[in-house]
């Protein structure tokens, strides 16, 4: 049993020959107190193979980049129209060179290598989108049509390109789900009276989910389109006070009024 699991039983007191190894992402690695080496039981590639593959990839990357750069220099009067891009102050350019992402470029003039560079512009200005109105049922049974206006900005252009494919559509869906989840726990009176506080709560919840996308939401403003159905509590409504029962509380007065109306 011990031979299959990779462990070896040693007599008590013989700790000098104890070998501690850990199997990580790149295979078996020796621990801090390890004095020997043992074969990886999972048969994963060693660090030497991964290092050789990494060096080969970097060498090929450098050769191809150098050849394309020399070709661009040889045809510079013509290639300059396609290789040079102007990036304004409010934008950054994300470049993928042979599949590898580069550091954000801009503002200013950016050099692109033809055939091997794929690029995308990212707008850093504050933008806004609206959450389409949707029908919601509040805690007290009211049916309302509720939407929202969301202002956001990109603070990390690299994450905004790598993490999600469509940043605005994904953020809109996230905001709509957070709004629906929050308003289902509120009554119609609370939604109407605490609209600003609910918007601040949604702002924190949305930012918790979008901060890993390189996006920050600055403002969430709820917009109520219409009340499609009043809450169940207001269908009957408060009854007028019954004569000679003014001393009782409102609940007893309503109960007495219902009894008198039935008789």
Secondary structure, 3 states (H helix, E strand, C coil): CHHHHCCCCCCCCCCCCCCCEEEECCEEEECCCCCCCCCCCCCCCCHHHHHHHHHHHHHHHHHHHHHHHHHHHHCHHHHHHHHEEEECCCEEEEEEECCEECCCECCEEEECCCCCEEEEEEECCCEEEEEEEEEEECCCCCEEEEEEEEEEEECCHHHHHHCCCCHHHHHHHHHHHHHHHHHCCCCHHHHHHCHHHHHHHHHHHHHHHHHHHCEEEEEEEEEEEEEEECCHHHCCCCCCCCCCCCCCCHHHHHHHHHHHHHC
